[in-house]
Each structure stands twice: as C-alpha cells, then as structure tokens.
Amino acid sequence: MEIARWAHVMGVVIWVGGMFFAHMVLRPAAMSLPPPQRLPLLAAAVTRFFAWVAVAIGAILASGVA
C-alpha cells in the first residue's frame, strides 16, 4: 500500500510541478527570445513534458485503483 501511495504522490508531483514550472518559469523566460527561437524551444519542452505526463497519469490511475 505504501508503494501505491508513493507512486500516486510522485505522479501528481511530476504532473502539477511540471505545469507550474512550464507556466511560471519556462514561458516567461521563452518570451524574451525572438519568435524563431521561441517556438522550437517550447515545442521540444512540451513534447518531452507530455511523455513524462503520460507516465505520471498511468501511475496515478494504477495507484488510485490499488
């Protein structure tokens, strides 16, 4: 049961923490770049982040059932 709780909390930390980072840190920093550099940066960051979010959601759902 402790492993399921740990997986659940870590999944939420990755998901919510990543959203906080992207909105409060990455987005404002990217706005200082010119648009031709901004778009590839944000696209690469979002692509990598969504891969982690998919794993986190799987962990949240699996541990929630347990």
Order of alpha helices (4+ residues) and beta strands (2+ residues): alpha-alpha-alpha
